[in-house]
Amino acid sequence: MITAQKVDKPLVVDLLVQCFCNSKSIHYIIEKEGRSESRIKVLMSYAFDYCMNYGEIFLSDDRLACALVLYPEKKSYRSSLSGSS
């Protein structure tokens, strides 16, 4: 496993979109009215940014899989109040 960097965002977002494009839970969140793939992409982009700020993202050596790991202790209560994410 290798640690993903910000330049890996397009790859990670695409991997996540592929994995979650048929997820009923994701479709429930984003609604079903057209443009669902673009909405999933926006959601996965947010997940990438959030995880880069408050965790780590790993890519498999062949760069065909990823894991997003959140560290709740990285997000302070103070940053929640200021609206930072």
PyMOL commands that place a pseudoatom at each C-alpha (Angstrom):
pseudoatom trace, name=CA, resn=MET, resi=1, chain=A, elem=C, hetatm=0, pos=[0.000, 0.000, 0.000]
pseudoatom trace, name=CA, resn=ILE, resi=2, chain=A, elem=C, hetatm=0, pos=[1.119, 3.521, -0.721]
pseudoatom trace, name=CA, resn=THR, resi=3, chain=A, elem=C, hetatm=0, pos=[-0.144, 6.742, 0.809]
pseudoatom trace, name=CA, resn=ALA, resi=4, chain=A, elem=C, hetatm=0, pos=[-2.154, 8.819, -1.638]
pseudoatom trace, name=CA, resn=GLN, resi=5, chain=A, elem=C, hetatm=0, pos=[-1.290, 12.443, -2.266]
pseudoatom trace, name=CA, resn=LYS, resi=6, chain=A, elem=C, hetatm=0, pos=[-3.468, 15.326, -3.449]
pseudoatom trace, name=CA, resn=VAL, resi=7, chain=A, elem=C, hetatm=0, pos=[-2.364, 14.656, -7.047]
pseudoatom trace, name=CA, resn=ASP, resi=8, chain=A, elem=C, hetatm=0, pos=[-4.036, 11.232, -6.729]
pseudoatom trace, name=CA, resn=LYS, resi=9, chain=A, elem=C, hetatm=0, pos=[-7.467, 12.807, -6.192]
pseudoatom trace, name=CA, resn=PRO, resi=10, chain=A, elem=C, hetatm=0, pos=[-8.823, 12.121, -9.720]
pseudoatom trace, name=CA, resn=LEU, resi=11, chain=A, elem=C, hetatm=0, pos=[-7.768, 8.470, -9.492]
pseudoatom trace, name=CA, resn=VAL, resi=12, chain=A, elem=C, hetatm=0, pos=[-9.219, 7.970, -6.008]
pseudoatom trace, name=CA, resn=VAL, resi=13, chain=A, elem=C, hetatm=0, pos=[-12.471, 9.740, -6.893]
pseudoatom trace, name=CA, resn=ASP, resi=14, chain=A, elem=C, hetatm=0, pos=[-12.860, 7.576, -10.003]
pseudoatom trace, name=CA, resn=LEU, resi=15, chain=A, elem=C, hetatm=0, pos=[-12.201, 4.398, -7.999]
pseudoatom trace, name=CA, resn=LEU, resi=16, chain=A, elem=C, hetatm=0, pos=[-14.802, 5.430, -5.419]
pseudoatom trace, name=CA, resn=VAL, resi=17, chain=A, elem=C, hetatm=0, pos=[-17.383, 6.340, -8.071]
pseudoatom trace, name=CA, resn=GLN, resi=18, chain=A, elem=C, hetatm=0, pos=[-16.918, 2.923, -9.685]
pseudoatom trace, name=CA, resn=CYS, resi=19, chain=A, elem=C, hetatm=0, pos=[-17.348, 1.204, -6.325]
pseudoatom trace, name=CA, resn=PHE, resi=20, chain=A, elem=C, hetatm=0, pos=[-20.393, 3.140, -5.178]
pseudoatom trace, name=CA, resn=CYS, resi=21, chain=A, elem=C, hetatm=0, pos=[-22.263, 3.846, -8.434]
pseudoatom trace, name=CA, resn=ASN, resi=22, chain=A, elem=C, hetatm=0, pos=[-24.763, 1.034, -7.727]
pseudoatom trace, name=CA, resn=SER, resi=23, chain=A, elem=C, hetatm=0, pos=[-25.055, 1.595, -3.989]
pseudoatom trace, name=CA, resn=LYS, resi=24, chain=A, elem=C, hetatm=0, pos=[-28.663, 2.055, -2.888]
pseudoatom trace, name=CA, resn=SER, resi=25, chain=A, elem=C, hetatm=0, pos=[-27.484, 4.006, 0.161]
pseudoatom trace, name=CA, resn=ILE, resi=26, chain=A, elem=C, hetatm=0, pos=[-25.554, 6.488, -1.975]
pseudoatom trace, name=CA, resn=HIS, resi=27, chain=A, elem=C, hetatm=0, pos=[-28.453, 6.883, -4.402]
pseudoatom trace, name=CA, resn=TYR, resi=28, chain=A, elem=C, hetatm=0, pos=[-30.768, 7.543, -1.453]
pseudoatom trace, name=CA, resn=ILE, resi=29, chain=A, elem=C, hetatm=0, pos=[-28.465, 10.357, -0.292]
pseudoatom trace, name=CA, resn=ILE, resi=30, chain=A, elem=C, hetatm=0, pos=[-27.989, 12.019, -3.684]
pseudoatom trace, name=CA, resn=GLU, resi=31, chain=A, elem=C, hetatm=0, pos=[-31.534, 11.500, -4.972]
pseudoatom trace, name=CA, resn=LYS, resi=32, chain=A, elem=C, hetatm=0, pos=[-32.286, 9.743, -8.221]
pseudoatom trace, name=CA, resn=GLU, resi=33, chain=A, elem=C, hetatm=0, pos=[-33.204, 12.634, -10.492]
pseudoatom trace, name=CA, resn=GLY, resi=34, chain=A, elem=C, hetatm=0, pos=[-30.666, 12.404, -13.343]
pseudoatom trace, name=CA, resn=ARG, resi=35, chain=A, elem=C, hetatm=0, pos=[-27.009, 13.368, -13.175]
pseudoatom trace, name=CA, resn=SER, resi=36, chain=A, elem=C, hetatm=0, pos=[-26.488, 10.735, -10.488]
pseudoatom trace, name=CA, resn=GLU, resi=37, chain=A, elem=C, hetatm=0, pos=[-22.931, 9.930, -11.595]
pseudoatom trace, name=CA, resn=SER, resi=38, chain=A, elem=C, hetatm=0, pos=[-21.891, 13.586, -11.414]
pseudoatom trace, name=CA, resn=ARG, resi=39, chain=A, elem=C, hetatm=0, pos=[-23.497, 13.868, -7.962]
pseudoatom trace, name=CA, resn=ILE, resi=40, chain=A, elem=C, hetatm=0, pos=[-21.687, 10.736, -6.790]
pseudoatom trace, name=CA, resn=LYS, resi=41, chain=A, elem=C, hetatm=0, pos=[-18.459, 12.259, -8.114]
pseudoatom trace, name=CA, resn=VAL, resi=42, chain=A, elem=C, hetatm=0, pos=[-19.023, 15.424, -6.085]
pseudoatom trace, name=CA, resn=LEU, resi=43, chain=A, elem=C, hetatm=0, pos=[-19.746, 13.344, -2.970]
pseudoatom trace, name=CA, resn=MET, resi=44, chain=A, elem=C, hetatm=0, pos=[-16.599, 11.248, -3.464]
pseudoatom trace, name=CA, resn=SER, resi=45, chain=A, elem=C, hetatm=0, pos=[-14.549, 14.378, -4.094]
pseudoatom trace, name=CA, resn=TYR, resi=46, chain=A, elem=C, hetatm=0, pos=[-15.784, 15.710, -0.751]
pseudoatom trace, name=CA, resn=ALA, resi=47, chain=A, elem=C, hetatm=0, pos=[-14.918, 12.380, 0.904]
pseudoatom trace, name=CA, resn=PHE, resi=48, chain=A, elem=C, hetatm=0, pos=[-11.386, 12.601, -0.515]
pseudoatom trace, name=CA, resn=ASP, resi=49, chain=A, elem=C, hetatm=0, pos=[-10.867, 16.166, 0.731]
pseudoatom trace, name=CA, resn=TYR, resi=50, chain=A, elem=C, hetatm=0, pos=[-12.338, 15.376, 4.139]
pseudoatom trace, name=CA, resn=CYS, resi=51, chain=A, elem=C, hetatm=0, pos=[-10.163, 12.306, 4.531]
pseudoatom trace, name=CA, resn=MET, resi=52, chain=A, elem=C, hetatm=0, pos=[-7.029, 14.171, 3.432]
pseudoatom trace, name=CA, resn=ASN, resi=53, chain=A, elem=C, hetatm=0, pos=[-7.720, 16.685, 6.211]
pseudoatom trace, name=CA, resn=TYR, resi=54, chain=A, elem=C, hetatm=0, pos=[-8.714, 14.254, 8.954]
pseudoatom trace, name=CA, resn=GLY, resi=55, chain=A, elem=C, hetatm=0, pos=[-7.166, 10.926, 8.036]
pseudoatom trace, name=CA, resn=GLU, resi=56, chain=A, elem=C, hetatm=0, pos=[-5.168, 9.132, 5.385]
pseudoatom trace, name=CA, resn=ILE, resi=57, chain=A, elem=C, hetatm=0, pos=[-5.886, 7.613, 2.008]
pseudoatom trace, name=CA, resn=PHE, resi=58, chain=A, elem=C, hetatm=0, pos=[-4.064, 4.536, 0.817]
pseudoatom trace, name=CA, resn=LEU, resi=59, chain=A, elem=C, hetatm=0, pos=[-3.734, 3.122, -2.687]
pseudoatom trace, name=CA, resn=SER, resi=60, chain=A, elem=C, hetatm=0, pos=[-2.888, -0.464, -3.502]
pseudoatom trace, name=CA, resn=ASP, resi=61, chain=A, elem=C, hetatm=0, pos=[0.491, -0.954, -5.153]
pseudoatom trace, name=CA, resn=ASP, resi=62, chain=A, elem=C, hetatm=0, pos=[-1.210, -1.496, -8.517]
pseudoatom trace, name=CA, resn=ARG, resi=63, chain=A, elem=C, hetatm=0, pos=[-3.347, 1.636, -7.911]
pseudoatom trace, name=CA, resn=LEU, resi=64, chain=A, elem=C, hetatm=0, pos=[-6.571, -0.281, -8.566]
pseudoatom trace, name=CA, resn=ALA, resi=65, chain=A, elem=C, hetatm=0, pos=[-7.970, -0.046, -5.031]
pseudoatom trace, name=CA, resn=CYS, resi=66, chain=A, elem=C, hetatm=0, pos=[-8.051, 2.529, -2.250]
pseudoatom trace, name=CA, resn=ALA, resi=67, chain=A, elem=C, hetatm=0, pos=[-8.853, 2.794, 1.432]
pseudoatom trace, name=CA, resn=LEU, resi=68, chain=A, elem=C, hetatm=0, pos=[-9.956, 5.961, 3.223]
pseudoatom trace, name=CA, resn=VAL, resi=69, chain=A, elem=C, hetatm=0, pos=[-9.097, 5.987, 6.916]
pseudoatom trace, name=CA, resn=LEU, resi=70, chain=A, elem=C, hetatm=0, pos=[-10.446, 8.704, 9.222]
pseudoatom trace, name=CA, resn=TYR, resi=71, chain=A, elem=C, hetatm=0, pos=[-8.784, 9.661, 12.497]
pseudoatom trace, name=CA, resn=PRO, resi=72, chain=A, elem=C, hetatm=0, pos=[-11.515, 11.314, 14.597]
pseudoatom trace, name=CA, resn=GLU, resi=73, chain=A, elem=C, hetatm=0, pos=[-8.925, 12.723, 16.991]
pseudoatom trace, name=CA, resn=LYS, resi=74, chain=A, elem=C, hetatm=0, pos=[-7.551, 14.874, 14.135]
pseudoatom trace, name=CA, resn=LYS, resi=75, chain=A, elem=C, hetatm=0, pos=[-10.801, 16.841, 14.004]
pseudoatom trace, name=CA, resn=SER, resi=76, chain=A, elem=C, hetatm=0, pos=[-11.078, 19.090, 16.992]
pseudoatom trace, name=CA, resn=TYR, resi=77, chain=A, elem=C, hetatm=0, pos=[-14.340, 20.323, 18.436]
pseudoatom trace, name=CA, resn=ARG, resi=78, chain=A, elem=C, hetatm=0, pos=[-13.119, 23.863, 17.820]
pseudoatom trace, name=CA, resn=SER, resi=79, chain=A, elem=C, hetatm=0, pos=[-12.803, 23.295, 14.042]
pseudoatom trace, name=CA, resn=SER, resi=80, chain=A, elem=C, hetatm=0, pos=[-16.377, 21.960, 13.996]
pseudoatom trace, name=CA, resn=LEU, resi=81, chain=A, elem=C, hetatm=0, pos=[-17.662, 25.186, 15.520]
pseudoatom trace, name=CA, resn=SER, resi=82, chain=A, elem=C, hetatm=0, pos=[-15.784, 27.402, 13.068]
pseudoatom trace, name=CA, resn=GLY, resi=83, chain=A, elem=C, hetatm=0, pos=[-17.337, 25.586, 10.097]
pseudoatom trace, name=CA, resn=SER, resi=84, chain=A, elem=C, hetatm=0, pos=[-14.081, 24.017, 8.927]
pseudoatom trace, name=CA, resn=SER, resi=85, chain=A, elem=C, hetatm=0, pos=[-14.333, 20.583, 7.406]
for i in range(1, 85): cmd.bond("trace and resi %d" % i, "trace and resi %d" % (i + 1))
show_as sticks, trace
zoom trace
